[in-house]
Every structure is written in C-alpha cells, then in structure tokens.
C-alpha cells in the first residue's frame, strides 16, 4: 500500500512538473478566473455592428469616406479568445488571415448584465471619447484612441467577445470581484500613421469606386451580419423567385 501511494505521489509530481514547464498551470489558473464564458448569438453580433455603424454615421465633423462595418467571424473568434484571458490590458501580436494589422478596443463593467446591454455600454463609452477629441488639431484631453478606432475610415470589419471574470485587475492596483470584459477586434486596424481617423466632408461624398452610400456610410457589401437592408433585399428576391416557380 505504501509503495502504491509513493508511486502515485511520484506520478503527480511528474505531471505537475510537466504542466508547469508547458504553461498548463498558468493556463488553468487563468481559466479559474472565468465566471461566465459568453458566446454571442447572431442577433447580438448584429447589434454590435449596428451600434458601431451608428457611431460612424454620426461623426462630428461629418466624414466623407467612412466605410460601413460588417461582422468578421475570425475577428470575433480572436476577440472572444482574448476576453477569456480575463486581462484588462491590450494584447500583442494580433493576427488575421486577411488583415496585416488588427485594432483592439477594451471595456470592463460591473456587475454582469445581458450581452446586448454591455455591448451597448461599451460602444457608447468608446464613442463618447469624441468629446475629448478635437478633429482639426487631433488634440485629446483624456483617452481618445477607442473613439478614433471606432470611426477609422478604412476599418470595415469587426468582431467582439465577452467574458465575465472573477478578481479582474482593472488598473491602478484596483481589483474588481466581478468584471464583465468586452473585447472588440477591427480590420484593417486603425490609429495608424498619426493621421486623422477620417476625411472631413459631406457624408459619402468621397466613397471608393464601386461603393454606394447607405446611412451616411460607404459600402459595397451585402448579405453580411449588420447589413439589415440587404437582408430585406434578399428576402424580396427569394419571394419573387418562389412565386415564379
């Protein structure tokens, strides 16, 4: 019996050593901080896109070349995965199969609320940074980089993830017992080359070739999450075809 116990202890110590050297102990410790691993529904993905586009369609001053955003599943996966880390600071080395640079916005709130509510709060919070930002001089009285990413003209793809975390470090030595972390990833990422986030002018007056104007935004994409009018168009043609048959 003693020999069996000794053998079990040796095996346990070996596994502990192996997992530690391969990072598994840290990974499991991270996972224990998760209270709720939210998986966004299609309606919630669409809502996040709509709220981003609302902000982009109502800039001050007006923007002549902002593109309409749509949901990108790969960005949604990377944003969700990083939210699961329960780390309230920007990630590094973000990658995407299509975009060489991926932008990132973070928000943490407490207590936990419904996904749509925390998404609305986060995007509104980022958009409200416009009151800190002066377009002409690019001066910023506080934080503005979340806002400038939201309204970055070239950005047309977004994906978000939400995780509710335990004992999350929100900075300045403050630990929240519960924090609902929102991560959104953007492609192509913004805040590049120290330029203004978009060109000032009449909405949609400088859309790229082959684009059209939809709710103050340039677009050439239909049928994706967040493109409500295209869904109605698709439904209309489906009805027409069905009646013809």
N, C-alpha and C positions, 0 to 999 in steps of 0.2 A: 504493500500500500504506500509506504513512504517513498519507494522508488518511483511509483507511478506519479505521486504528487511532485516529486523532484523533476521528473521528465516533463510534466505539464508546465511547471514554472519555467524551465529552460525554453520550452517552445514559446511560451508567452513573451519572455524577454527577447527572444529572437524576432518574433513578429513586431514587437514594439520598436526594436532597433531598425528593422527593415522599413516599417512605415514611416518612422521619423526621418530616415535618410531619403525617402522618396516623397516627402512632403505630405504624407497622408494624415499625420497627426494634426498639422496646421489646417488641412482641408476639413477634417471632421470638426475641429474646434470652430471653424467658420460656419459650418452647417448648423451647429447647435445654437447659433445666434438667430436663426430664422424662425419667426413665429408663423408667417403665412407666405407661401410661395404663390403669389397671384399669377394666374395665366389669363391674359386679356382675351375677351371674347371679340368676335368680329365687330360687333356694334361699338365696343369700347375702342378698338383700333380706329374705326371710322370717326368716332368722336374726337380722338386726339388729333387726327388730321384736320378735321373741320375747325377745331379751335386754333390750330397753328395757322390755317389759311385765313381765319377771321382776323388774326393779328396782322398777317402780311397784307391783307386787303385794306387795312385802316392805319397806315403809317402816317406820321407827321414829321416832315412834309411828305406829300404823296410820292410814290415810287413808280417810275415809268417802265421798269423791266423786271419786276419780281415774278418768279415762276410759281405756279401752283404746286403745292406739295401733294404727294401721294404716299401711301404706306409701302415700305420695303420690308419684306419678311426677314431678310438676312440682317438688316439693321435692328429689327425687332428682337431677333434671337440674341445678338450681341448685347443689346441693351438689357434684356432680361437676365442674361448670364451674369453681367457685371452687377446688376442690382442684387443678385443672390449673394454676392460677396459681402454685402452689408457694410460697405466702406463709403463714407461720405467725403470723398475727395476724387478728383478726376483720375481716370485710368490712363494708362500709357500704351503705346503700341497698338492702337485700334486698327483693325484691318477689315477690308471688304473686297469681295471679288471684282468689283467694278470701280470703286472709288479709291483713289490714292490717299485721300485724307478724309477722315470721318470726324465730324464735330460731335460734341457731347454737352448736354445740359443736365444738371442735377438739382433735385429738390428733396427735402425731407420734412415731413409733417407729423404731428401727433395730436390726438390719438388716431388710430386706424379708422378710415372711413371707406366708403364704397369706391371702387376703382375710378369710375367716371368723375366722382367728386374730387378726388385727389389729383387727377389729371387736369381738371379744370382749374383747381387752385394753383397747381404748379405752372401751367402755361400762362395763367393770368399774372402770377408773380413775376415770371420772366418778362412778359410783355410790359408790365408796369415799370420795368427798369428804363423805359423810354423817357420817363420823367427825370431821370438822372443824366440823360444824354442830349447833347447839342449837336445836331447833324452838321451844321456848317463848319464847326471847329473840331468836331469829334471829341469835345471835352466831356468828361464824365465825373460827376460829383460823388459817385459811390461805385456800385457794381453795374456794368452795362453789357458785359460780354454775353450773357444769356440772351438778352434782347437782340443784340446785333446778330447772333446766330439764328434766332427765330426769323428775322427779317432779311437774312442774307439772300441776295438776288439769285445767285446760281443754284442754291440749295433747292432740290425738288423732291427729295426722298427722306422719309423719317420713319423711325421705329422706336417704340418705348417699352419699358419693362418696369414692373412694380414688385417690391418685396417689403414685407413688414418685418422689422428686425428688433431684436432684444439688445439692450445696452449698447446703443449705437453712439459712437463718438461724433458729435456734430461740430467739433472745433472749439478752440479756446479752453480746452480742458473740461468741456461740458459733456456729460454722458446722459442720454435720454433712456429711460427704461424701455420705452417703445417708440420706434420711429418708422414711419412709412416712407420708404425711399423710392423716388421716381427717377429713372434714368431714360433720357431720350438721345438717340444717335441720329446723325444727319449726314446726308451725302448729296453732292460733294460738301465737305465741311466748310464752314465759314471762318470769319475772323482771320483772314489771310492778307498779307502784303500791306497791312496798316492802312487800308483804304476804307472809305465809307461803305456801309453794307449794301447800298443800292444806289441807283441813279435817280436823282430827284426829277420830277416832271409829271405830266398828266398820266394817270394810271393807264397802263398798257400801251402807251404811245411809242415805246421802243421795244416791242416784243421781237424775239428772234424770228427769222424767216420760217414760215410754215406754222407759226403759232397763231392762236386766236385769243381773244380776251374773254375771260369768264370771271365775273365778280371781282373786277379790278386786278386780276392776275393773268399772266400769260400762261397758256397751256397748249400742249399738243397731245395730251394723254387722256384716254377714255377707258372706262371699264375697270378702273382700279378702286381699291378702298378709298373712300373720301371723295370720289367723283360722283356726287349724287345725280347730277343732270344726265350723265352718261348712262346711269342705271335705268333712268326713265326712258331714254332713247332706245336702249337695248330691249327693254320690256315692250315698247311700242312696236318695234320691228318683229319681235317674237310673236306678238298678237296678230300682226298683219300676215306673217307667213303662215301661222296656224289657220287663219280664216281662208287663206288662198288654197290650202290643201283640202 
